[in-house]
C-alpha cells in the first residue's frame, strides 16, 4: 500500500494527503497502520491528534506506528501525550519503544542513563 500512496503523492499531493489522513483515521488496523506510516511525509502541525488517538489503539502495531509517526519526539512537547498513551497500554510487548523514541534511555557502559551529559 505504501507504494500506491507514494505514487499518488507524486501525481496529486493534495489527494495523497487526503488519502493518508483517511487511512490514519480508519478503524481497520491494517489501513490505520499504513496511514500512520505515511503521515510523516505530509504531516502538518494540526495532525498531532492522529498519532495521539492511535497511541491508545488496541492493536500494538498501530500503537507502534503512532510512536513512529511523531517526527521529533524529543523536541516536540506535543509528542509527550502520544508516548505516554502508548506506554500505558497493557501487554505492550514494545514498552521500550516510547522511551526509545525520545532518544533517552539506558546506554551501555559508564554513561548509562545519560544523554549528552545530562542525567535523565
Buried (B, 14 or more C-beta within 10 A) or exposed (E): BEEEBEEBBEEEEEEBBEBBBEBBBBEEBEBBBBBBBBBBBBBEEEBBEBBBBBBBBEBBBBBBBBBBBBBEBEEEEBBBBBBEBBBEBEEBEBEEBBBBBBEBBEEEEEEEEBBEEEEE
